């Protein structure tokens, strides 16, 4: 992951999970697009925003 190499946050899916109070497993399934629906889409946008990525 780019952020880990540069020492930026979030450096891992675990960091994202801790920030939003979610499980690492759920964050991983949302990021990998295994979760579908409006709530998962909303979380993907929040994760991307937090990571500094454009939606």
N, C-alpha and C positions, 0 to 999 in steps of 0.2 A: 504494500500500500504506500502510496506516495507520501502521505502525511507522516507515517512512522519514520520514514527515511529522513524527513526534514525536521522532525521533532515537533510537528504541529498536532493540534487536537482537531477532530477525533483521530486517534491513531489506530483504532480498531472498532470492530462491531461491539465489543464489550464496552468501550467508552461511550458509544452511542446509546446502548442499552441503559447504562448507568445514568446518563444525562436525562433520558426521558422516562426512567423508571419502568423499563420493559425488560423482558428476559432476552438473553443473548440469542436463544433459539428463535424466538419470534422475530427479532431484528434481522437475523440471517435469512429467514424465510421471506420476509418482506423485501429485503434488498435483492435477493436472488429471484424475485418475481414468482415465488411459489404461492404466495398469498394474493388473492384477487378480491376486488370489490372496492367500493368508495373509501372505506376506512384504511385499507392497505395503501391505496393511492395517496391519501392524505398523509400517511406516515412517510411514504417515500419522498414526498415533497418536503416535509419537515426535516428528514434526514439529509437530503441534498442541500437544503438551505443551511443547516448546521455545519455541514462539511464544506460549505463555500462553493458548491457547485451550482450551475444554472439549472433551473427546472425545465 
